[in-house]
Amino acid sequence: VIALPSFNEQMAKSRRTKGLTAVQQIALLQEKYRVNNASYSTSLTDIKASSTTDDGNYALSISSADASSFLVVAKAQSSQSNDRCGDINYSYDGSQPAGKKVTIYPSNSTATNCW
């Protein structure tokens, strides 16, 4: 009985890893797209990315994009919908004077040890 919460957390963490990998893949596709375009894409279709993770536990989207930044969101769904960390957000800002800034954070700002 004690092992069940620990097992469930490990399963959720494994699914989070898939979501994290998916947003990082979209970020790479955004960089590839930006080489030939004036701005980052707001469309997963433009960059030939899937709208869900392969296990269906995250719905993927590009929340915003312009010439120097973009935000990718992996919205928890299915088995992951009640995850303590919530959605996965990947924010890229290339307009920083000191260099590019990437921030990856859960939608639940009080959650710790999400990845």
C-alpha positions as CSV (number, residue, x, y, z in Angstrom):
1,V,0.0,0.0,0.0
2,I,2.9,2.4,0.8
3,A,4.6,1.6,-2.5
4,L,1.5,2.7,-4.6
5,P,2.0,6.5,-4.2
6,S,5.7,6.2,-5.0
7,F,4.9,4.1,-8.1
8,N,2.2,6.5,-9.3
9,E,4.7,9.5,-8.9
10,Q,7.3,7.6,-10.9
11,M,4.8,7.0,-13.6
12,A,3.8,10.6,-13.7
13,K,7.4,11.7,-13.8
14,S,8.0,9.4,-16.7
15,R,5.1,10.9,-18.6
16,R,6.4,14.4,-17.7
17,T,9.7,13.5,-19.3
18,K,7.9,12.7,-22.5
19,G,6.1,16.0,-22.4
20,L,9.4,17.8,-21.7
21,T,11.1,16.0,-24.6
22,A,8.2,17.0,-26.9
23,V,8.4,20.8,-26.1
24,Q,12.2,20.6,-26.6
25,Q,11.7,19.0,-29.9
26,I,9.2,21.7,-30.9
27,A,11.9,24.3,-29.9
28,L,14.4,22.7,-32.2
29,L,11.9,22.7,-35.0
30,Q,11.2,26.4,-34.3
31,E,14.9,27.2,-34.7
32,K,15.0,25.2,-38.0
33,Y,11.9,27.1,-39.2
34,R,13.3,30.5,-38.1
35,V,16.4,30.1,-40.3
36,N,14.3,30.6,-43.4
37,N,11.5,32.9,-42.0
38,A,11.2,36.4,-40.5
39,S,9.7,35.0,-37.3
40,Y,9.0,31.9,-35.3
41,S,5.9,30.0,-36.3
42,T,2.6,30.0,-34.3
43,S,1.6,26.8,-36.1
44,L,2.6,23.3,-35.3
45,T,1.7,22.4,-39.0
46,D,4.3,24.9,-40.3
47,I,7.1,23.2,-38.4
48,K,5.7,19.7,-39.0
49,A,5.2,19.0,-35.3
50,S,2.6,16.7,-33.7
51,S,-0.2,18.2,-31.6
52,T,0.1,15.5,-28.9
53,T,2.8,13.4,-27.3
54,D,3.0,9.9,-28.6
55,D,1.3,8.6,-25.5
56,G,-1.5,11.2,-25.6
57,N,-0.8,12.5,-22.2
58,Y,0.0,16.1,-23.4
59,A,-1.6,18.3,-26.0
60,L,1.0,20.5,-27.6
61,S,0.7,24.0,-28.8
62,I,2.6,27.2,-29.6
63,S,1.0,29.8,-27.4
64,S,2.8,32.8,-28.9
65,A,5.6,33.5,-31.3
66,D,7.3,36.5,-32.9
67,A,10.6,37.4,-34.5
68,S,12.6,36.8,-31.3
69,S,10.6,34.6,-28.9
70,F,8.1,31.8,-28.6
71,L,6.2,29.9,-25.9
72,V,5.4,26.2,-26.3
73,V,2.8,24.6,-24.0
74,A,2.3,20.9,-23.2
75,K,-1.1,20.8,-21.6
76,A,-1.5,17.8,-19.3
77,Q,-4.4,15.5,-20.3
78,S,-5.6,11.9,-20.0
79,S,-3.6,10.0,-17.3
80,Q,-1.6,13.2,-16.7
81,S,-4.5,15.6,-16.2
82,N,-4.3,15.5,-12.4
83,D,-0.5,15.7,-12.2
84,R,0.8,17.9,-9.4
85,C,3.1,19.8,-11.7
86,G,0.4,20.7,-14.2
87,D,1.3,21.8,-17.7
88,I,4.8,22.2,-19.1
89,N,5.8,25.6,-20.5
90,Y,8.9,26.2,-22.6
91,S,9.7,29.9,-23.1
92,Y,12.4,31.1,-25.4
93,D,13.4,34.8,-25.6
94,G,16.2,35.7,-28.0
95,S,15.9,39.4,-27.5
96,Q,17.9,39.5,-24.3
97,P,21.0,41.8,-24.6
98,A,23.1,39.3,-22.6
99,G,22.0,36.4,-24.9
100,K,19.2,34.0,-25.4
101,K,17.1,32.9,-22.5
102,V,15.2,29.6,-22.2
103,T,12.9,28.9,-19.3
104,I,11.1,25.6,-18.7
105,Y,8.6,25.7,-15.9
106,P,5.4,23.8,-14.7
107,S,2.1,25.6,-14.6
108,N,1.8,24.8,-10.9
109,S,4.3,27.3,-9.5
110,T,4.4,25.6,-6.1
111,A,5.4,22.2,-7.5
112,T,9.0,21.1,-6.9
113,N,11.1,18.3,-8.4
114,C,9.0,18.1,-11.5
115,W,11.8,16.9,-13.7
